Amino acid sequence: MAMAYAILRVAKMKTMGNVGGHGSHVERQRETLNADSEKLKLNQRLDGTDDPMTDVQVRID
């Protein structure tokens, strides 16, 4: 039986460019060698939108 799991990583990002770069990695908009692209459809977003830079800016404001 396969076990479900979640990964949570916390890292300080000093610029909005860092946020955008991380967002494109997480959303697989750039090549991510350690991820199975066939499983992308299984990902679930629990909060926020498809635009992490806007989500962060809204939170800061």
Legacy VTK file of the C-alpha trace (Angstrom):
# vtk DataFile Version 3.0
C-alpha trace
ASCII
DATASET POLYDATA
POINTS 61 float
0.000 0.000 0.000
1.366 3.427 -0.938
1.450 6.080 1.737
0.466 9.670 1.046
2.871 12.382 2.080
3.351 16.115 1.861
6.484 18.203 1.623
6.797 21.636 3.209
9.939 23.654 2.711
10.544 27.054 4.213
13.212 29.362 2.834
13.832 33.089 2.989
13.401 34.798 -0.378
14.775 38.317 -0.527
13.388 39.471 -3.895
10.217 39.102 -5.910
12.442 37.546 -8.591
13.247 34.754 -6.136
9.520 34.266 -5.538
8.797 34.158 -9.275
11.639 31.737 -9.955
10.534 29.429 -7.180
6.941 29.628 -8.415
7.910 28.617 -11.948
9.867 25.671 -10.509
6.965 24.521 -8.339
4.454 24.916 -11.178
6.832 22.979 -13.487
6.994 25.864 -15.967
10.707 25.100 -16.236
12.451 21.753 -16.497
12.588 20.032 -13.123
14.722 16.911 -13.416
13.705 15.317 -10.113
9.946 15.490 -10.814
7.724 13.070 -12.720
5.807 15.271 -15.181
3.141 12.563 -15.514
2.133 13.181 -11.893
1.701 16.953 -12.235
-2.055 16.557 -12.544
-2.126 15.029 -9.052
-0.863 18.226 -7.395
-3.346 20.179 -5.298
-3.175 23.871 -4.405
-4.474 24.468 -0.889
-4.267 28.259 -0.968
-3.387 31.075 -3.323
-3.552 31.386 -7.094
-1.429 30.468 -10.098
0.540 33.700 -9.586
2.787 33.404 -6.522
4.283 36.904 -6.946
0.818 38.487 -6.702
-0.088 36.224 -3.767
3.021 37.369 -1.875
2.440 41.039 -2.704
-1.180 40.837 -1.505
0.020 39.258 1.730
2.682 41.958 2.242
0.227 44.773 1.547
LINES 1 62
61 0 1 2 3 4 5 6 7 8 9 10 11 12 13 14 15 16 17 18 19 20 21 22 23 24 25 26 27 28 29 30 31 32 33 34 35 36 37 38 39 40 41 42 43 44 45 46 47 48 49 50 51 52 53 54 55 56 57 58 59 60
